[in-house]
Amino acid sequence: MNGLRRALYLQAAVWALAGAALALAPRFVLVTVFGQPAPNEPAWLRLLGIHAFTVAMLMVLVAHRIEDLWWWSWAFALMATGVAGVVVLNAALGLAPGESGVLWWLFSLVAVGFDLALLFGIYMTSRQQPLP
């Protein structure tokens, strides 16, 4: 359970940081850091940032009560798998001509790493404590 707890805490920290950055300064994050085109309407990105921060809070909640709620981690694993799939496909197939893919591939590695860590943590925890 400690591995799953650590994976949840680490992923929550990254989601909270990314969510706060998107909620507070979406243009800076996208244009300056990621080199993406300027958003026409940053309100959607701010909403995404708020959602990411909230998911991070829920991850911490589950991690604190991991002995009772470990199976709730499947929701985060589903999200992590979806995020990893979208980011990897975008890095491989969705970049505009001449657009740098370095940060997208870095994002891909982090997303796949989080996904594997959660899935492995859930697997190990399920062996220690079966579903309720």
MARFIKE-717741 format. One line per 3 residues: their letters; for each residue z negated, y negated, x of N, C-alpha, C. Coordinates in steps of 0.05 Angstrom, whole numbers, plus 32768, in hexadecimal, padded with zeros to 4 digits. Example, Ala and Ser with C-alpha at 12.3 -4.5 7.8 and 13.67 -1.06 7.14 Angstrom:
BEGIN
as> 7F64,8072,8108,7F64,805A,80F6,7F64,8042,8108; 7F72,802D,8101,7F71,8015,8111,7F63,7FFF,8102
END
This chain:
BEGIN
mng> 8000,8018,8010,8000,8000,8000,8000,7FE7,8011; 7FF5,7FE9,8029,7FF5,7FD1,803A,8011,7FC8,8041; 8023,7FDB,8045,803F,7FD3,804C,804C,7FC4,8035
lrr> 8048,7FCE,801D,8053,7FC0,8005,8046,7FA5,8002; 802C,7FA3,8006,801E,7F8A,8004,8029,7F75,8018; 802C,7F7E,8031,8037,7F6C,8045,8053,7F63,803F
aly> 8064,7F76,8035,807F,7F6F,802E,807F,7F5A,8017; 806E,7F5E,8004,806C,7F4A,7FEE,8063,7F2F,7FF7; 804F,7F2E,8008,8045,7F15,8013,805A,7F06,8023
lqa> 8067,7F15,8034,807C,7F09,8045,8093,7EFE,8035; 809C,7F0F,8022,80B2,7F06,8011,80AA,7EEF,8000; 8091,7EEF,7FF6,8087,7ED8,7FE6,8087,7EBF,7FF6
avw> 807F,7EC0,8010,807F,7EA8,8020,809B,7E9D,8024; 80AE,7EAF,8028,80CA,7EA5,802C,80D5,7E99,8012; 80D0,7EA7,7FFB,80D9,7E9D,7FE1,80CC,7E82,7FDA
ala> 80B2,7E80,7FE0,80A4,7E67,7FDA,80AF,7E50,7FEB; 80B4,7E55,8005,80C0,7E40,8016,80DC,7E39,800D; 80ED,7E4D,8008,8108,7E47,7FFF,8108,7E39,7FE4
gaa> 80F7,7E43,7FD2,80F5,7E37,7FB7,80EC,7E1A,7FB8; 80D8,7E14,7FC8,80CF,7DF9,7FCB,80E4,7DE7,7FD7; 80F2,7DF1,7FEB,8108,7DE2,7FF7,811E,7DDB,7FE4
lal> 8126,7DEF,7FD4,813B,7DEB,7FC0,8132,7DD8,7FAA; 8119,7DDB,7FA1,810F,7DCA,7F8C,810C,7DAD,7F95; 8104,7DA9,7FAE,80FF,7D8D,7FB7,8117,7D80,7FC4
apr> 8128,7D8F,7FD2,813E,7D82,7FE0,8157,7D95,7FE0; 8163,7D99,7FC8,8179,7DAC,7FC7,8192,7DA3,7FD7; 8198,7D8A,7FD8,81AF,7D80,7FE7,81AB,7D84,8005
fvl> 8193,7D7E,800F,818D,7D82,802B,8190,7DA0,8033; 8184,7DB1,8022,8185,7DCE,8029,81A2,7DD8,8029; 81B1,7DD2,8014,81CC,7DDD,8013,81DF,7DD0,8026
vtv> 81E0,7DB5,8027,81F4,7DA7,8037,81EC,7DA7,8055; 81D4,7D9F,805B,81CC,7D9C,8077,81C6,7DB7,8084; 81B6,7DC7,8077,81AD,7DE0,8084,81C3,7DF6,8082
fgq> 81CD,7DFA,806A,81E1,7E10,8066,81FE,7E07,8069; 8203,7DED,806B,821F,7DE4,806E,8230,7DEA,8056; 8225,7DEA,803F,8234,7DEF,8026,823D,7DD5,801A
pap> 8251,7DD6,8008,8259,7DBE,7FFB,8242,7DB2,7FEB; 8243,7D97,7FE8,822D,7D89,7FDA,822E,7D91,7FBC; 8217,7D97,7FB1,8217,7D9F,7F94,821C,7D87,7F82
nep> 822C,7D8C,7F6D,8231,7D76,7F5A,8218,7D71,7F49; 820A,7D86,7F42,81F2,7D84,7F31,81DB,7D93,7F3D; 81CA,7D86,7F4C,81B4,7D95,7F5A,819E,7D9E,7F48
awl> 819F,7D97,7F2E,818A,7D9F,7F1C,8188,7DBE,7F1A; 819F,7DCC,7F1B,819F,7DE9,7F1A,8191,7DF4,7F33; 8196,7DE8,7F49,8189,7DF1,7F62,816B,7DEC,7F62
rll> 8163,7DD6,7F57,8147,7DD1,7F54,8139,7DE5,7F42; 8147,7DEC,7F2C,813C,7E01,7F1A,813A,7E1C,7F29; 814E,7E23,7F39,814D,7E3B,7F48,8136,7E3B,7F5C
gih> 8131,7E24,7F68,811B,7E21,7F7A,8100,7E25,7F6C; 80FD,7E1A,7F54,80E5,7E1E,7F45,80E1,7E3B,7F3E; 80F6,7E49,7F36,80F5,7E65,7F30,80ED,7E76,7F49
aft> 80F9,7E6F,7F5F,80F3,7E7E,7F78,80D5,7E7A,7F7F; 80CB,7E62,7F7C,80AF,7E5D,7F83,809D,7E6D,7F70; 80A4,7E6E,7F56,8094,7E7D,7F42,8095,7E9B,7F48
vam> 80AC,7EA5,7F50,80AD,7EC2,7F57,809B,7EC7,7F6F; 809A,7EB5,7F82,8089,7EB8,7F99,806C,7EBA,7F90; 8064,7EA9,7F7D,8049,7EAA,7F73,8043,7EC5,7F66
lmv> 8056,7ED0,7F57,8052,7EEA,7F4A,8050,7F00,7F5F; 805F,7EFE,7F74,805E,7F12,7F8A,8042,7F12,7F96; 8037,7EFA,7F9A,801C,7EF9,7FA5,8007,7F05,7F92
lva> 800B,7EFF,7F78,7FF9,7F0B,7F64,7FFA,7F29,7F65; 8011,7F35,7F66,8014,7F52,7F67,8008,7F5D,7F81; 800E,7F4F,7F97,8004,7F58,7FB1,7FE5,7F58,7FB2
hri> 7FD9,7F44,7FA5,7FBB,7F43,7FA4,7FB0,7F5B,7F95; 7FBE,7F64,7F81,7FB4,7F7A,7F70,7FC5,7F93,7F74; 7FCE,7F98,7F8C,7FE2,7FAD,7F91,7FD8,7FC9,7F89
edl> 7FBE,7FCE,7F8B,7FB4,7FE9,7F84,7FB9,7FEF,7F66; 7FB8,7FDB,7F55,7FBC,7FDF,7F39,7FD8,7FD9,7F2F; 7FE6,7FC7,7F3D,8000,7FBD,7F33,8017,7FC3,7F46
www> 8015,7FD7,7F57,8029,7FDB,7F6B,8045,7FE0,7F5F; 8045,7FED,7F48,805F,7FF4,7F3B,806D,7FDC,7F30; 805F,7FC5,7F2D,806D,7FAC,7F25,8080,7FA3,7F3B
swa> 807C,7FAD,7F53,808D,7FA5,7F6A,80AA,7FAD,7F65; 80AF,7FC0,7F52,80CB,7FC7,7F4C,80DB,7FAF,7F43; 80CE,7F9D,7F35,80DC,7F85,7F2B,80E5,7F75,7F43
fal> 80D4,7F72,7F57,80DC,7F63,7F6F,80F1,7F72,7F7F; 80EF,7F8C,7F80,8104,7F9C,7F8E,811F,7F99,7F80; 811F,7F99,7F66,8138,7F94,7F58,8144,7F79,7F5E
mat> 8133,7F65,7F5E,813C,7F4A,7F65,8146,7F49,7F82; 8138,7F56,7F95,8140,7F56,7FB1,815A,7F64,7FB5; 815F,7F7A,7FA6,8178,7F89,7FA8,818F,7F78,7F9E
gva> 818B,7F6A,7F88,819F,7F58,7F7D,81A6,7F41,7F90; 8191,7F35,7F9B,8195,7F1F,7FAD,81A4,7F29,7FC6; 819C,7F3F,7FD1,81A9,7F4A,7FE9,81C6,7F50,7FE3
gvv> 81CC,7F5C,7FCC,81E8,7F62,7FC5,81F9,7F49,7FC3; 81EF,7F35,7FB6,81FE,7F1C,7FB2,8202,7F0E,7FCD; 81EE,7F0D,7FDD,81F0,7EFE,7FF7,8202,7F0D,800A
vln> 8200,7F27,800B,8212,7F36,801D,822F,7F34,8014; 8234,7F36,7FFA,824F,7F33,7FF0,825A,7F18,7FF5; 8249,7F03,7FF2,8253,7EE8,7FF7,8259,7EE4,8015
aal> 8248,7EEF,8026,824D,7EEC,8043,8266,7EFB,804B; 826B,7F12,803F,8282,7F22,8046,829C,7F18,8039; 829B,7F10,8020,82B3,7F0B,8011,82B6,7EEF,8005
gla> 82A0,7EE0,8004,82A0,7EC7,7FF4,82A1,7EAD,8003; 82A3,7EAE,801D,82A4,7E95,802C,82BF,7E88,802B; 82BF,7E6E,802A,82D8,7E5F,802A,82E4,7E60,8046
pge> 82FF,7E5D,8049,830B,7E5D,8063,82FF,7E48,8076; 82F7,7E50,808D,82EB,7E3E,80A0,82CD,7E3A,809D; 82C2,7E44,8088,82A5,7E41,8083,8295,7E54,8094
sgv> 8281,7E4A,80A1,8270,7E5B,80B2,8260,7E6E,80A2; 825F,7E87,80AA,8250,7E9B,809C,8237,7EA3,80AA; 8230,7E95,80C0,8218,7E9D,80D0,81FF,7E9D,80BF
lww> 81FA,7E88,80B1,81E1,7E86,80A1,81E2,7E9A,8089; 81FA,7E9F,807E,81FC,7EB2,8068,81F6,7ECE,8072; 81FF,7ED5,808B,81F9,7EEF,8095,81DC,7EF2,809D
lfs> 81D0,7EDC,80A6,81B3,7EDC,80AC,81A4,7EE0,8092; 81AC,7ED2,807D,819F,7ED5,8063,81A3,7EF2,8059; 81BA,7EFD,805F,81BF,7F19,8057,81AC,7F2C,8065
lva> 81A8,7F28,807F,8195,7F3A,808E,8179,7F38,8083; 8170,7F1F,807D,8155,7F1B,8072,8153,7F28,8057; 8167,7F24,8046,8166,7F2E,802A,8166,7F4D,802B
vgf> 8177,7F59,803B,8177,7F77,803D,815D,7F81,8049; 8153,7F73,805C,8139,7F7B,8068,8122,7F7A,8054; 8121,7F65,8044,810D,7F63,802F,8110,7F7A,801B
dla> 8129,7F7F,8013,812F,7F94,8000,8125,7FAF,800A; 812D,7FB5,8023,8124,7FCF,802E,8106,7FD1,8032; 80F9,7FBB,8039,80DC,7FBB,803C,80CF,7FC0,8022
llf> 80D8,7FB3,800D,80CC,7FB8,7FF2,80D1,7FD4,7FE9; 80E9,7FDE,7FEC,80EF,7FF9,7FE2,80DF,800E,7FF2; 80DD,800A,800C,80CD,801D,801C,80B0,801B,8015
giy> 80A6,8003,8011,808A,7FFF,8009,8084,800C,7FEE; 8097,8009,7FDB,8093,8016,7FC1,8094,8034,7FC4; 80A6,803F,7FD4,80A7,805C,7FD9,808D,8066,7FE4
mts> 8083,8059,7FF9,806A,8062,8006,8052,8060,7FF3; 8051,804A,7FE4,803C,8047,7FD1,803C,805B,7FBB; 8055,8062,7FB2,8057,8076,7F9C,804E,8091,7FA5
rqq> 8050,8097,7FBF,8046,80B0,7FC9,8027,80B0,7FCB; 801B,8099,7FCF,7FFE,8097,7FD1,7FF2,8096,7FB5; 7FFF,8088,7FA3,7FF4,8084,7F88,800B,8085,7F74
plp> 800D,809B,7F65,8023,809E,7F52,8021,8089,7F3B; 8037,8087,7F2D,8038,8074,7F16,8021,8079,7F03; 8017,8064,7EF6,8001,8068,7EE3,800A,8076,7ECA
END
